Amino acid sequence: MLEYLGWADAADLVRDAVEETISSGKVTYDLERQLEDAEKLATSEYADEVVANIENLS
């Protein structure tokens, strides 16, 4: 959606933050079942991690 609005930089930042969060092993239940050594987070906790990664990347 951000790309559609012409906000490519914001879209890239969100995408990178999500990738970083998943790479660190912090995921929601649906992904935790499929990954070894993953930490299962509630959706709100996962969102907090993504936001923290956005702040760290920007």
Number of C-alpha atoms within 10 A of each C-alpha: 8 12 11 8 8 10 11 13 11 14 16 13 16 18 14 16 22 21 13 17 20 20 11 11 17 22 24 19 14 9 15 17 13 9 12 9 10 18 16 17 16 12 12 10 14 18 16 12 20 22 16 13 19 19 11 9 12 8
